[in-house]
Amino acid sequence: MAELATTRLSSKGQVVIPEDVRQRLGLKPGVQFVVVGEGDVVILKTISPPSMKDFDGLVSKIRSQARRAGVKPVDVAAAVKKVRAK
């Protein structure tokens, strides 16, 4: 089990992740996190983009589901235009 480390919440709501934890996890400046809070627990989960292979697989799956649902490219374009107009 990893050693425990402590940190503090600043008046601006910032938390410093201790250097040894950053190094162990390979965290670099600019990395983004999803933050989940429940009771007295706060969880930070790094957000990482999928690989191109995984992304292509997701796109293929979505296209297949859209075809089965009867969604056409013109429907998608209209939905995008409607959202961008807001």
HELIX and SHEET records of a PDB file:
HELIX    1   1 GLU A   19  LEU A   25  1                                   7    
HELIX    2   2 MET A   52  ALA A   69  1                                  18    
HELIX    3   3 PRO A   73  ALA A   85  1                                  13    
SHEET    1   A 2 PHE A  33  GLU A  38  0                                        
SHEET    2   A 2 VAL A  41  THR A  46 -1                                        
END                                                                             
